[in-house]
Amino acid sequence: MLIPKSLPSNTTPGSPAAAAAQALAGLPFRPKILDPAVSSAGLASLLAMRSVAGHGQAGLVSFVTVARVAQFITEPSERALLHAMFAGSQPTGGVATEQAVWQYNRTHPGQPLAAIYPEEGSPELDFPLVATTADSAKRLALAAFAQAMAGTYAAPAIRAQGLRTPDGVAGPGFGPTLGVDQQTPAQIRLPSANVVNSVREMWARILIGARMLLVFDVSPSMGRLVPGTTITRLQAMTQLSEQGITLFDTSDVIGLWTFDTGLSDPLNYRVVLPMRPLNLRIGATTQRDLLLRALARQRPQVDTVTALYQTIRSAFRAVTRGYTPDRFNGVIVNTDGTNYDYRPHALSLRGLVSTLRHEFNPQRPVNVLLIGYGHSVDFPAMQEIAKATRGAAYEADSPAAVQEFYLQVLTRLVCNGTCPMP
């Protein structure tokens, strides 16, 4: 129920939280979860969603979309989460611990919560005793405490705090009055420690953010209509880019270039917006708003051709110059054709690939990701360009395929080759 099946539509520019909630299509409430970075229950919730996201590459893409959406609906503590459930004007549901519901309902009998147990099962939180000292006296005290916790009097004391004992048995206060089930809920088995660490790293990369330059082909062929629709190729690609941007947060840095070439255009490209944080205020607006408006305004340029190779080299160098460690640094190229630059001494494919191989630094990687739309794309050339920067090339023949590309891009931003396959 909590897993988005597609990119959210961007009906509320500048409000990523609203767009993220929209992505959870069909929910009768606004969802909240605990922050996986600071809460074991929040991390367990993310791991539980991973377990039901599906298998293989499709499951990984679904899970990454979940994680991207989750950044907008997290709360730092169970107290904040429960407060949010009653503070807003719209119905809100939260993923919280059973104990939190039990405790809240004991102290707020006039405004109770109801616990819904997922059919797939719930993660079981475990609280092990771990010695972090070499002091023998302290280690003996810990051993004595562990022995006491396994004794006759421990189980009633544990249950009196709204916790279940390891056998799943709840205390006498559990039941309809306090909104929690007496019966032991079904369990979702959590993954291995290696997978848990990978998911934590993935979440950290989401919080750190990406640094990307979007590059759009605006040559005349991008004005051709998408078969069966009334929109152009350029509109299809920019609209889906707008949807993808809803899943980027304030920490992400994104810029926008367009390219064609004309006799009076020595640079081949136009810097529509420089690379800046999405939350950066520019006058009365933000980079995010400017980016969304700029994408919506793009139109194919008449009487121009496609300086694809020159633009890719310039974009790669621009991102490389401002490389930021710990982020995904990349160039996203959207085109529907091949390089067509009739000027003397124009950059060739061989020259571009040679330059990229020479200037690519694996210690400071800048990846070039290309999507080619339509049937006139020189896909082998795109693959060769991508390979030189450890990037990727994709072919698309429909808006759905473009959306799949952006979902794959999100996966690459978050995973960086290390996400565990569901």
C-alpha positions in Angstrom: 0.0 0.0 0.0 2.9 2.4 0.8 4.9 1.6 -2.3 4.6 4.1 -5.3 4.1 2.5 -8.7 5.3 5.5 -10.7 6.8 9.0 -10.4 4.5 11.4 -8.7 2.7 14.0 -10.8 4.0 17.5 -10.1 0.7 19.3 -9.4 2.2 21.3 -6.6 5.4 23.0 -7.7 7.7 23.9 -4.9 6.1 21.4 -2.5 7.9 18.1 -2.7 6.2 16.8 0.4 2.8 17.2 -1.2 4.0 15.6 -4.4 5.5 12.7 -2.5 2.3 12.1 -0.7 0.5 12.1 -4.1 2.9 9.3 -5.2 1.3 7.0 -2.7 -1.7 6.7 -5.0 -5.0 5.6 -3.5 -4.1 6.2 0.2 -7.0 7.8 2.1 -4.5 9.5 4.5 -1.2 11.3 4.5 1.6 8.9 5.5 4.4 9.4 8.0 7.3 7.3 9.0 10.1 7.6 11.6 13.5 8.8 10.3 15.6 5.7 9.5 18.8 7.7 10.4 17.8 8.1 14.0 15.2 5.5 14.8 15.5 1.7 14.7 11.8 1.6 14.1 12.2 3.9 11.1 14.9 1.8 9.7 12.9 -1.4 10.3 10.0 0.2 8.5 12.2 0.9 5.5 13.6 -2.6 5.5 10.0 -4.0 5.7 9.0 -2.0 2.7 12.1 -3.4 0.9 10.9 -6.9 1.7 7.6 -6.4 -0.2 8.9 -4.1 -3.0 9.4 -7.0 -5.4 12.4 -8.9 -6.7 15.2 -8.2 -9.2 15.8 -4.9 -10.9 12.1 -3.9 -10.9 12.0 -4.5 -7.1 15.1 -2.4 -6.6 13.6 0.5 -8.6 10.4 0.3 -6.6 12.3 0.3 -3.3 14.5 3.3 -4.3 11.3 5.2 -5.3 9.9 4.4 -1.8 13.1 5.7 -0.2 13.1 8.9 -2.2 9.5 9.5 -1.2 10.2 8.6 2.4 12.6 11.5 2.8 9.6 13.9 2.6 7.4 12.1 5.2 9.8 11.4 8.0 9.4 12.6 11.6 12.4 12.6 14.1 10.6 10.8 16.9 7.5 8.9 17.8 6.2 11.8 19.8 6.5 14.1 16.8 4.9 11.5 14.5 1.9 11.0 16.8 1.6 14.8 17.2 1.5 15.2 13.4 -1.4 12.7 13.2 -3.6 15.1 15.0 -2.1 18.5 14.2 -2.9 18.7 10.4 -6.1 19.3 8.6 -6.1 16.1 6.6 -6.2 12.5 7.9 -2.7 11.2 8.7 -1.4 7.7 9.3 2.0 6.8 10.8 4.3 3.8 10.8 5.2 3.5 14.5 6.0 0.9 17.1 3.2 -1.0 18.8 4.5 0.2 22.2 4.1 3.9 21.1 0.4 3.3 20.3 -0.1 1.6 23.7 1.6 4.4 25.6 -0.2 7.1 23.7 -3.6 5.6 24.3 -3.0 5.2 28.0 -2.4 8.9 28.4 -4.9 10.2 25.7 -8.1 8.1 26.3 -10.2 10.8 24.7 -8.3 10.9 21.4 -7.2 7.3 20.8 -5.1 5.8 18.0 -5.9 2.5 16.2 -3.1 0.2 15.3 -3.4 -1.5 11.8 -1.2 -4.5 11.5 0.1 -5.1 7.9 -1.1 -8.4 6.3 2.5 -9.1 5.1 3.7 -8.9 8.7 5.7 -6.4 10.8 9.3 -6.2 11.7 10.2 -7.4 15.2 12.5 -5.0 17.0 15.2 -6.6 19.1 17.1 -5.0 22.0 20.3 -7.0 22.6 22.7 -6.5 25.5 26.1 -5.6 24.2 29.2 -5.1 26.2 31.1 -2.0 25.1 33.7 -2.0 27.8 36.7 -4.0 28.8 36.2 -3.2 32.5 35.7 -6.5 34.3 33.4 -5.2 37.0 31.1 -3.6 34.4 31.1 -6.7 32.3 30.1 -8.8 35.4 27.3 -6.3 36.1 26.1 -6.6 32.6 26.1 -10.4 32.9 24.1 -10.2 36.1 21.6 -7.9 34.4 21.3 -10.3 31.5 20.6 -13.1 33.9 17.9 -11.0 35.7 16.2 -10.2 32.4 15.8 -13.9 31.8 14.5 -14.5 35.3 11.0 -15.1 36.6 10.2 -11.5 37.4 11.5 -10.0 34.1 8.6 -11.0 31.8 5.8 -9.2 33.7 8.0 -6.1 34.0 8.7 -6.0 30.3 5.0 -6.4 29.4 4.1 -3.7 31.9 6.0 -1.3 29.7 3.9 -2.1 26.6 6.5 -4.4 25.1 6.2 -8.1 24.2 8.5 -10.7 25.6 10.6 -12.6 23.1 7.9 -15.3 22.8 5.5 -12.6 21.4 3.2 -12.6 24.4 1.7 -9.2 25.2 0.8 -7.7 28.5 -2.7 -7.7 30.1 -3.3 -4.1 28.9 -3.3 -5.1 25.3 -6.6 -5.2 23.5 -9.2 -3.1 21.8 -9.3 -0.5 24.6 -5.7 0.5 23.9 -5.9 -0.1 20.2 -3.4 -2.9 20.0 -3.9 -6.6 19.4 -3.4 -9.2 22.1 -2.6 -11.8 19.4 1.0 -12.0 18.3 1.3 -10.3 14.8 2.8 -11.9 11.8 6.5 -11.2 11.4 8.6 -10.0 8.5 12.1 -11.5 8.7 14.6 -8.7 8.5 17.6 -9.1 6.1 21.2 -9.7 7.0 23.5 -7.2 8.6 25.2 -6.6 5.3 21.9 -5.6 3.6 21.0 -3.4 6.6 24.3 -1.6 6.3 23.7 -1.1 2.5 20.3 0.3 3.1 21.7 2.7 5.8 24.3 3.9 3.2 21.6 4.3 0.6 19.6 6.5 3.0 22.7 8.5 3.8 23.2 9.2 0.1 19.6 10.4 -0.2 20.2 12.8 2.6 23.6 14.0 1.2 21.9 14.6 -2.2 23.0 14.5 -5.9 24.7 17.0 -8.1 23.4 16.8 -11.7 23.3 18.8 -14.9 20.2 18.2 -17.1 21.0 18.7 -20.8 18.1 18.8 -23.3 18.2 18.6 -27.1 16.0 21.4 -28.5 16.8 20.8 -32.2 13.8 20.8 -34.7 13.3 17.0 -34.6 12.3 17.3 -30.9 9.2 19.0 -32.1 7.8 15.8 -33.7 4.6 14.5 -32.0 4.8 11.4 -29.9 2.7 8.8 -31.8 -0.9 8.6 -30.5 -0.6 11.9 -28.5 -0.7 15.6 -29.1 2.6 16.4 -27.3 6.0 16.7 -28.8 9.0 14.6 -27.9 10.5 17.5 -26.1 7.3 18.0 -24.0 7.3 14.3 -23.1 10.8 14.4 -21.9 10.5 17.7 -20.0 7.2 16.7 -18.4 8.7 13.5 -17.1 11.8 15.4 -15.9 9.5 17.6 -13.9 7.9 14.6 -12.2 11.4 13.2 -11.4 12.4 16.5 -9.8 9.6 16.1 -7.3 11.6 13.3 -5.8 14.7 15.5 -5.2 15.1 17.3 -1.9 16.6 20.6 -0.8 20.1 19.1 -0.6 20.2 18.2 -4.3 22.0 20.4 -6.7 20.6 20.6 -10.3 21.2 22.8 -13.3 19.7 23.0 -16.8 21.3 23.4 -20.3 19.8 23.1 -23.7 21.6 22.5 -26.9 21.4 22.8 -30.7 23.8 24.7 -32.9 23.5 27.7 -35.1 26.0 29.8 -37.0 25.9 32.5 -34.3 26.1 30.0 -31.4 29.8 29.3 -30.7 29.1 27.4 -27.4 26.5 25.0 -28.9 24.6 25.1 -25.6 22.7 27.5 -23.5 23.0 27.7 -19.7 19.4 28.0 -18.8 20.0 27.7 -15.1 23.4 27.1 -13.4 23.9 24.2 -11.0 22.5 25.3 -7.6 20.8 23.7 -4.6 17.1 23.3 -5.2 16.2 25.2 -2.0 18.4 28.2 -2.8 16.3 31.4 -2.9 16.8 33.6 -5.9 14.7 36.7 -5.4 11.2 35.7 -4.4 11.5 32.2 -5.7 13.7 29.1 -5.4 15.9 27.1 -7.8 13.4 24.3 -7.8 10.6 26.6 -9.0 12.8 28.2 -11.6 13.8 24.8 -12.9 10.2 23.6 -13.2 9.2 26.7 -15.0 12.2 26.6 -17.3 11.5 22.9 -18.3 7.8 23.8 -19.1 9.0 26.7 -21.3 11.3 24.7 -23.6 10.5 24.6 -27.3 12.3 23.2 -30.3 14.5 25.7 -32.1 14.0 26.0 -35.8 16.8 26.1 -38.4 19.3 24.5 -36.0 21.1 21.2 -35.9 22.4 19.0 -33.1 25.9 19.6 -31.6 25.6 16.6 -29.4 29.3 15.7 -29.0 30.5 19.2 -28.3 27.8 19.7 -25.7 28.5 16.5 -23.9 32.2 17.4 -23.6 31.4 20.9 -22.3 28.8 19.5 -19.8 31.2 16.8 -18.6 33.9 19.3 -18.0 31.6 21.7 -16.2 30.4 19.1 -13.7 34.0 17.8 -13.3 35.3 21.3 -12.4 32.8 21.6 -9.5 33.0 17.9 -8.4 31.6 17.4 -4.9 32.7 14.3 -2.9 30.1 11.9 -1.4 27.5 12.9 -4.0 26.5 11.4 -7.3 28.0 13.8 -9.8 26.5 13.4 -13.3 25.3 14.7 -16.6 21.8 13.6 -17.8 21.5 14.0 -21.6 18.1 13.9 -23.3 18.1 13.6 -27.1 16.2 12.1 -30.0 18.9 11.9 -32.6 22.5 11.9 -33.5 25.3 14.4 -33.6 24.9 16.6 -36.7 27.4 19.4 -36.7 28.4 20.4 -40.3 31.0 23.0 -39.2 34.7 22.6 -40.1 36.7 20.8 -37.4 33.6 19.7 -35.5 34.2 17.2 -32.7 33.9 13.6 -33.8 32.7 10.6 -31.8 36.3 9.3 -31.7 37.5 12.6 -30.4 34.8 12.9 -27.7 35.3 9.3 -26.4 39.1 9.8 -26.3 38.7 13.0 -24.3 36.2 11.5 -21.9 38.5 8.5 -21.3 41.5 10.7 -20.7 39.7 13.2 -18.4 37.5 10.7 -16.4 38.9 10.3 -12.9 37.6 7.1 -11.2 38.5 8.7 -7.8 36.2 11.7 -8.7 33.8 10.1 -11.1 31.4 12.1 -13.2 29.0 9.8 -15.0 27.3 10.6 -18.3 23.8 9.1 -18.6 22.1 9.4 -22.0 18.5 8.7 -23.1 17.7 8.5 -26.8 14.0 9.0 -27.8 12.7 7.7 -31.1 14.0 5.6 -34.0 16.7 7.9 -35.3 19.0 7.6 -32.3 22.6 6.5 -32.9 22.4 4.1 -29.9 25.9 2.4 -30.4 27.5 5.9 -30.2 25.5 6.7 -27.0 26.7 3.4 -25.5 30.3 4.2 -26.3 30.1 7.7 -24.8 28.4 6.3 -21.6 31.0 3.5 -21.2 33.9 6.1 -21.2 32.5 7.6 -18.0 31.1 4.5 -16.4 27.6 5.8 -17.2 24.7 4.3 -19.0 22.7 4.7 -22.2 19.0 4.0 -22.7 16.7 3.8 -25.7 13.0 5.0 -25.4 10.2 4.8 -27.8 7.3 6.0 -25.6 6.7 8.3 -22.6 6.5 5.2 -20.4 10.0 4.2 -21.4 11.2 7.8 -20.6 9.7 7.4 -17.1 11.5 4.1 -16.7 14.7 5.9 -17.5 14.2 8.4 -14.8 13.4 5.7 -12.3 16.7 4.0 -13.3 18.5 7.3 -12.9 17.1 7.6 -9.3 18.4 4.1 -8.6 21.8 5.0 -9.8 21.9 8.2 -7.7 20.9 6.3 -4.6 22.8 3.1 -5.0 26.0 4.0 -6.7 26.5 0.3 -7.5 26.1 -0.8 -3.9 22.3 -1.3 -3.3 21.3 -4.8 -2.3 19.1 -6.4 -4.9 15.7 -7.4 -3.3 
